[in-house]
Amino acid sequence: MTANGLDQAHNSGNFRVCIVGASGKLGQYLVQHALARGFEVVGVCRERSVYKLDRFKERIRVVPGATDDREVIEKAVTGCNAVLTVLVPWGVQQYATGTAQAVLDYARPGARLVFSCGWHITRDGQDVYSRQLKAFVKVFGRLAQLARFADLDDQVEACRRVFASDARWTVVRGSDLGEGESQGLPVWSRHVGDPVLKSNLTRRVDFALFMVAALENDDLVQEAPAIVVCQTPSALAHTATPAGAA
């Protein structure tokens, strides 16, 4: 489906979005924002987590199953104009990579694909990380892998495959996450280390807002925006940056 085809689907009220990882905190915000825009929503989550979506059950269709299960993803994305994917590197069996690859393989041609990840993902190697962030990624990554809880390298590989794709993707890189009322659409820049991002804070509800808004922003196609809350000191000090990338 072309960008024009996406516009036509949206304008006709037939815009269907698949949300992969819908039961988590970020996923539930994605569902909330997508419904607020009038989108038809298909959610994917593990069967034991379906109950977390009960407040939406009259308004969405849920496909239960592991998000790296190719049959589950194929079923869920069929007929969808867009896919929002929460990339989580659970375990040590390439869960995030399997999820991303299934979405890339089964999403309809021209579908809008938006993925979430953290700041530690770099597209071009030009990001500048603080010592604290580098130390955290190194220590947490090693401990999580030893405990077989998570594998940050899995998310790196998942994003590498997305970056190599010719699909209409966006990889949204979130800073430190917090809860609270929405402060509006986050600001973004292409590289971690850019002054506008210095405050390093994103409210989870606004992370989701940015991902959903990206579906209708062709300027973000094949971009990997790093984001922060628009009301943080660094964002307010660089008001020229939010309209585009630094």
JORA-V362310 format. One record per helix or strand of 3 or more residues. SS is the DSSP state (2 for helix, 1 for strand). FROM is the first residue (numbers start at 1). LEN is the number of residues. Records with the same first field share a line. If there is no record, write none. Layout:
SS = FROM-LEN / FROM-LEN
This chain:
2 = 3-9 / 25-12 / 47-10 / 70-8 / 95-12 / 131-16 / 152-13 / 195-3 / 204-11 / 218-3 / 233-5
1 = 16-5 / 40-6 / 60-5 / 82-5 / 112-7 / 168-7 / 187-3 / 226-3
